[in-house]
Structures are given as C-alpha cells and as structure tokens.
Amino acid sequence: MRPGLFIHLMSIETRKLFSYRVDFWVTTVVNMVVTLIVFWYLWEAMFQESGASTIGGWSLPGILTYSVLISLSGRVIRGGDLQMAISTDIYEGSLSRFLLYPSRYFFFKYAQQAGAVLPELLQSIAMGALIVLVYGIPTEVPVTATSLLMALPTILIGHLLFFMLSVIPQLVAFWAENVWSLSVLLRFITMLLGGGMLPLSLFPEWAQSILAWMPFIYLYDFPARVAMGLVTQAQWLEGMLLSLLWCGITALLAVPFWRRGELQYTGVGI
C-alpha cells in the first residue's frame, strides 16, 4: 500500500470521529473521571487495610500513576471502535469488495484502525496533561520528558500488536456464527496478563517469569513503566524489538487462518 493511500484512509476515519465533537470529548472526560475515582478509592482502601507503605514494590502515589497511565494508554492500544471490523466484513459480506481492491486487505484495515486511534491518542495526551496540571507528578515517580517521548512509539507498537492479536479470533468468523465472545475473552486475557488490571509485580514470581516471555506485557505494563521512567534505554530498545517480533509471529500465525477462510467465504453476508 502506498503511504499516500494509507494516510488518506487514516484521515477518513479520523474525520468520522471528529464529526461529533461534543460526544467525543464528553464521553472521554466522564470515563476518565469515573476511572480515576475508582482507582483512587480502590488502592487507597487496599493500602489502609494492609497497613503497608508499599504493595508489590509500589507506593500509593506510584501505583495510582501506573493505573492512570494504563487507563490513558489502554484506550490507544485497544484501538477505538473498530475492534470487530474484520469479523463484521465477513458476516456482512462486505469483505468481497476489499478482495477486489489493488491493496492488501489487512493493510487497508490497519490504516482504518490507525485513523480511529489517532483521536484517542490526542485525547489521552490532553487528559494526561490536564491531570499533571491539576495534581502534579509524584516525587516517587521518575517521569521525565525523555521517558514520555520513549513511551509514544512503545504505545503505538502496542496498538499494532493488539491489532495483530485480535486478527485470529476475528478470522474464526469464517466458520463460526458469532466471534464477539472470543474478542471479549482476548481483551480480558490481555488486560489480566498484560498488567491492565493490576501491576504484574503483584503476581507470584513464577508467574512473572512466564509472563515476561509472553506478548501481553508489551500492551500495558511495559508502556506504562516506560512512561514512568522505570525502564532504561537498553531495556526499552530490547522491549521494542521483542514487541515487533511478536507482531511478526502473530502475523504468521494468522496466515493459515486467512488462506483457509478465503476458501470458506461465500460473500453472501447474513
């Protein structure tokens, strides 16, 4: 796919989301306020109940910062409202027209995903800046301008990885009548095992050793720790390379599903 076409497809999806600006921003603000309130009362209650100054190596300000970053970056990584776009094309029969285009289908769909996630990225940056202005940055958290700049490509690669992980469950639509539950299951597993629900340092050591070799850590935990300045540049570079490697592995795993699915596809829709 030509870069110009990729950018054009991105801009179309971005303009669609900005068509309803009030709803776009009100929904984000309400969700963020509710999330912050839940995080605050949850972790404060846990620290008061335990009577400890740290839990899993985290202080209260540190774990609150981690939770906020997970919430902000997670919206970008999960990719907006197009998480079921591939399975929808299969079910509705609209995949047929994409197969006739001179561009590869998955590049086309990822361009749409990237366009949908751009406003989410802008929202997350704006909300993060507002939170910093209102509450400041805890002294226990070594956030720097460099760490924030390093976090940006980490989050974008995390978005690509989540997209690739979501492809296989959606391709099951070639054979199954409904794959919504598979996508929900994928989201739950990635959040649980990737640090989206709680820091991975709270897991048993044996579980942490296993999770360190899995792709889920690069979706939530790794980008948040990079933004917090808890990852060295060498560790960051290693993590970026491993996350890209996982993107390639998941792409290869999706190939046989796609090729067999094309033989099943009739294009009639439901």
C-alpha positions as CSV (number, residue, x, y, z in Angstrom):
1,M,0.0,0.0,0.0
2,R,1.3,3.4,-0.9
3,P,2.0,5.8,2.0
4,G,-0.3,8.4,0.5
5,L,-3.2,5.9,0.4
6,F,-2.5,4.8,4.0
7,I,-2.6,8.4,5.2
8,H,-5.8,9.1,3.2
9,L,-7.6,6.2,4.8
10,M,-6.4,7.3,8.2
11,S,-7.7,10.8,7.7
12,I,-11.1,9.5,6.7
13,E,-11.6,7.6,9.9
14,T,-10.2,10.5,12.0
15,R,-12.7,12.9,10.4
16,K,-15.6,10.5,11.1
17,L,-14.8,10.5,14.8
18,F,-14.4,14.3,14.9
19,S,-17.8,14.7,13.3
20,Y,-19.4,14.6,16.7
21,R,-17.0,16.6,18.8
22,V,-19.2,17.2,21.9
23,D,-20.0,13.5,22.3
24,F,-16.4,12.7,21.5
25,W,-15.0,14.8,24.4
26,V,-17.8,14.4,26.9
27,T,-17.6,10.6,26.8
28,T,-13.8,10.7,27.3
29,V,-14.0,13.1,30.2
30,V,-16.7,11.2,32.0
31,N,-15.0,7.9,31.5
32,M,-11.7,9.3,32.8
33,V,-13.2,10.9,35.9
34,V,-15.0,7.7,36.8
35,T,-11.9,5.7,36.2
36,L,-9.7,8.0,38.4
37,I,-12.3,7.9,41.2
38,V,-12.4,4.1,41.2
39,F,-8.6,3.8,41.1
40,W,-8.2,6.2,43.9
41,Y,-10.7,4.6,46.3
42,L,-9.7,1.1,45.4
43,W,-5.9,1.5,46.0
44,E,-6.3,3.8,49.0
45,A,-8.6,1.2,50.7
46,M,-6.1,-1.6,49.9
47,F,-3.2,0.4,51.4
48,Q,-5.2,1.3,54.5
49,E,-6.3,-2.3,55.0
50,S,-2.8,-3.7,54.6
51,G,-1.1,-1.0,56.8
52,A,1.9,-1.2,54.5
53,S,3.7,1.6,52.8
54,T,4.3,-0.4,49.7
55,I,2.4,-3.2,47.9
56,G,4.3,-5.3,45.4
57,G,7.1,-2.7,45.4
58,W,4.7,0.1,44.7
59,S,3.9,3.1,46.9
60,L,0.3,4.6,46.8
61,P,1.3,7.5,44.5
62,G,3.3,5.2,42.3
63,I,0.5,2.7,41.8
64,L,-2.0,5.4,41.2
65,T,0.3,6.9,38.5
66,Y,0.7,3.5,37.0
67,S,-3.1,3.0,36.9
68,V,-3.7,6.4,35.3
69,L,-1.1,5.6,32.6
70,I,-2.7,2.2,32.0
71,S,-6.1,3.8,31.5
72,L,-4.7,6.5,29.1
73,S,-2.5,4.2,27.0
74,G,-5.0,1.4,27.0
75,R,-7.5,3.4,25.1
76,V,-5.0,3.9,22.4
77,I,-3.7,0.4,22.4
78,R,-7.1,-1.2,22.1
79,G,-7.8,0.9,19.0
80,G,-11.2,2.7,19.3
81,D,-14.4,1.3,18.0
82,L,-13.1,-0.9,15.1
83,Q,-12.1,-3.9,17.2
84,M,-14.7,-6.1,15.4
85,A,-14.2,-4.6,11.9
86,I,-12.8,-7.7,10.2
87,S,-15.4,-10.1,11.5
88,T,-18.1,-7.6,10.6
89,D,-16.8,-7.5,7.0
90,I,-17.0,-11.3,6.9
91,Y,-20.5,-11.5,8.3
92,E,-22.0,-8.8,6.2
93,G,-20.3,-9.9,3.0
94,S,-18.6,-6.6,2.6
95,L,-15.2,-8.4,2.5
96,S,-15.9,-9.1,-1.2
97,R,-15.2,-5.5,-2.3
98,F,-12.0,-5.4,-0.3
99,L,-10.8,-8.5,-2.1
100,L,-11.2,-6.7,-5.4
101,Y,-9.1,-3.7,-4.3
102,P,-5.5,-3.5,-5.5
103,S,-4.3,-3.1,-1.9
104,R,-3.9,-5.9,0.7
105,Y,-6.9,-6.2,3.0
106,F,-5.1,-6.1,6.3
107,F,-3.1,-3.0,5.4
108,F,-6.4,-1.4,4.5
109,K,-8.0,-2.4,7.8
110,Y,-4.9,-1.3,9.8
111,A,-5.0,2.1,8.1
112,Q,-8.6,2.4,9.3
113,Q,-7.6,1.3,12.8
114,A,-4.7,3.8,12.9
115,G,-7.1,6.6,11.8
116,A,-9.5,5.7,14.6
117,V,-6.8,5.6,17.2
118,L,-5.3,9.0,16.4
119,P,-8.1,10.9,18.1
120,E,-7.7,8.5,21.1
121,L,-4.0,9.4,21.3
122,L,-4.7,13.1,21.2
123,Q,-7.4,12.7,23.9
124,S,-5.0,10.7,26.1
125,I,-2.3,13.3,25.7
126,A,-4.7,16.1,26.6
127,M,-6.1,14.3,29.6
128,G,-2.7,13.4,30.8
129,A,-1.5,17.0,30.6
130,L,-4.6,18.1,32.5
131,I,-4.0,15.6,35.2
132,V,-0.4,16.7,35.6
133,L,-1.5,20.4,35.8
134,V,-4.1,19.6,38.5
135,Y,-2.3,17.0,40.6
136,G,1.3,17.2,39.5
137,I,3.7,14.3,39.3
138,P,4.5,12.4,42.5
139,T,8.1,12.8,43.6
140,E,8.4,9.0,43.9
141,V,7.9,8.6,40.1
142,P,10.9,9.5,38.0
143,V,8.9,10.7,35.0
144,T,11.0,12.8,32.5
145,A,10.4,14.3,29.1
146,T,12.6,11.6,27.7
147,S,10.6,8.8,29.2
148,L,7.4,10.3,27.8
149,L,8.9,10.5,24.4
150,M,10.1,6.9,24.6
151,A,6.6,5.9,25.6
152,L,4.9,7.2,22.5
153,P,6.4,4.7,20.0
154,T,6.0,2.0,22.6
155,I,2.3,2.6,22.8
156,L,1.9,2.7,19.0
157,I,3.7,-0.6,18.6
158,G,1.5,-1.9,21.4
159,H,-1.5,-0.9,19.3
160,L,-0.1,-2.8,16.3
161,L,0.5,-5.8,18.5
162,F,-3.1,-5.7,19.9
163,F,-4.4,-5.4,16.3
164,M,-2.4,-8.5,15.2
165,L,-3.6,-10.5,18.3
166,S,-7.2,-9.6,17.5
167,V,-7.0,-10.8,13.9
168,I,-7.1,-14.6,14.6
169,P,-10.3,-14.5,16.8
170,Q,-12.0,-12.4,14.2
171,L,-11.0,-14.7,11.3
172,V,-12.9,-17.5,13.1
173,A,-15.9,-15.7,11.7
174,F,-15.3,-17.7,8.5
175,W,-16.5,-20.8,10.4
176,A,-18.5,-19.5,13.4
177,E,-21.7,-17.6,13.6
178,N,-20.5,-15.3,16.4
179,V,-17.0,-14.4,17.5
180,W,-17.8,-11.5,19.8
181,S,-17.2,-13.7,22.9
182,L,-13.7,-14.6,21.6
183,S,-12.8,-10.9,21.2
184,V,-14.1,-10.2,24.7
185,L,-12.1,-13.1,26.0
186,L,-9.0,-11.8,24.2
187,R,-9.5,-8.3,25.8
188,F,-9.9,-9.8,29.3
189,I,-6.8,-12.1,28.9
190,T,-4.6,-9.3,27.6
191,M,-5.6,-6.9,30.3
192,L,-5.2,-9.5,33.1
193,L,-1.8,-11.0,31.9
194,G,-0.5,-7.7,30.4
195,G,-0.8,-5.6,33.6
196,G,-4.0,-3.8,32.6
197,M,-5.9,-4.8,35.7
198,L,-3.1,-4.7,38.3
199,P,0.7,-4.4,38.1
200,L,2.5,-7.6,37.2
201,S,4.7,-7.3,40.2
202,L,1.7,-8.4,42.3
203,F,1.7,-11.8,40.6
204,P,3.7,-14.7,42.1
205,E,7.3,-14.8,41.0
206,W,6.9,-18.0,38.9
207,A,4.0,-16.3,37.0
208,Q,6.1,-13.1,36.4
209,S,8.8,-15.3,34.9
210,I,6.4,-16.8,32.5
211,L,4.6,-13.5,31.6
212,A,8.0,-11.9,30.8
213,W,8.2,-14.1,27.8
214,M,4.7,-13.5,26.5
215,P,3.5,-10.7,24.3
216,F,0.8,-9.3,26.7
217,I,3.4,-7.4,28.8
218,Y,4.1,-5.1,25.8
219,L,0.4,-4.0,25.7
220,Y,0.0,-2.3,29.1
221,D,2.8,-2.9,31.7
222,F,5.8,-2.1,29.5
223,P,4.4,1.1,28.0
224,A,3.3,2.4,31.5
225,R,6.7,1.6,33.1
226,V,8.5,3.3,30.2
227,A,6.4,6.5,30.6
228,M,7.2,6.4,34.4
229,G,10.9,6.3,33.7
230,L,11.3,2.9,35.3
231,V,12.9,1.4,32.1
232,T,16.5,2.0,31.0
233,Q,17.2,2.9,27.3
234,A,18.7,-0.5,26.8
235,Q,15.7,-2.3,28.3
236,W,13.4,-0.1,26.2
237,L,15.2,-1.0,23.0
238,E,15.1,-4.7,23.8
239,G,11.4,-4.4,24.6
240,M,10.7,-2.6,21.3
241,L,12.4,-5.3,19.3
242,L,10.6,-8.1,21.2
243,S,7.2,-6.5,20.7
244,L,7.9,-6.1,17.0
245,L,9.0,-9.7,16.9
246,W,5.7,-10.7,18.5
247,C,3.9,-8.7,15.8
248,G,5.6,-10.7,13.2
249,I,4.9,-14.0,14.9
250,T,1.2,-13.2,15.3
251,A,1.0,-12.2,11.6
252,L,2.5,-15.5,10.6
253,L,0.0,-17.4,12.8
254,A,-2.9,-15.6,11.1
255,V,-1.8,-16.5,7.5
256,P,-3.2,-20.1,7.5
257,F,-6.5,-18.9,9.1
258,W,-6.9,-16.3,6.3
259,R,-6.0,-18.7,3.5
260,R,-8.3,-21.5,4.7
261,G,-11.0,-18.9,5.5
262,E,-10.9,-17.5,1.9
263,L,-11.9,-21.0,0.7
264,Q,-14.9,-20.9,3.0
265,Y,-16.0,-17.4,2.2
266,T,-19.1,-17.0,0.0
267,G,-19.7,-13.3,0.2
268,V,-23.4,-13.5,0.8
269,G,-23.5,-11.9,4.2
270,I,-26.1,-12.6,6.9
